Amino acid sequence: MATESPSLRWVKSSYSSNGGTCVEWAPDHVPTTGTVPVRDSKNPTGPVLLVSGAAFAGLVELARSTEL
């Protein structure tokens, strides 16, 4: 986990408007580092999880294939 970086541009999950558990990610960080910062959109000053691009792609694939 990492701490908040004020220079990151955060993007909310497309499911964030549904209420409940929401995540944000910082796509501009990926090309320079190969890692994807992910955080809880309800706690923007909280911890940030850094995952590999492959791991993030797997999470997105899982989310898309799961019945909500």
N, C-alpha and C positions, 0 to 999 in steps of 0.2 A: 504494500500500500504506500501511497505517497500523500503529500499534503497538497492543498489547493494551490494552483498556479493562476494568478490573476490574468496572465496573458493568454490563457486558453479560451477559445470560442466553443461554448458548449451547445450541443444540439439535443433536444428532448426526443425520446422515443416516440414513434408515431402512435403508440398506445397510451401515452401519458394523459390524454384527454379523457380516458376511461375511468380515471380515479384509481385508487389502490396503489400498488407498487409501481413506481416509475423510475426510469433510469435516464441519464444523459451521458453522452460521449463527446469526445473532442477530436473530430476527424482531421483537423489540420495538423495534429501532432504526429499522426501515423507516418507520413512520408519521410520525415526527418529522423524518427526514432525506431520505427517498426513496431511500436507499442500503441495500444489504444487505451487512453484514460477513460474510466467509467466511474460514475458516482450516482448517488441517490439524489434525484431531483428535489426531494423534499428537505434535503440537508446539504445545501450547496457549499457550506464551509466545513463539511465533514470529510472523512477520508476518501481518497481516490484509489481505485483499484487499477493497476496497469496490467493488461493482458496482451499476449501476442496477437498479431493480426489474424492468424489462423484460429486461435481460440475464440476471438470475437466473432469471426465468420461462423464458427460452429454454434455459438450462442444465438446468433441471428437466425440461422437455419432452424435450430430447435424451437425458437419462439414462433417462427412462421408456421411450423408444422404441428404446433400444439393447439388443440381446441381450447379456446378461452371461454 
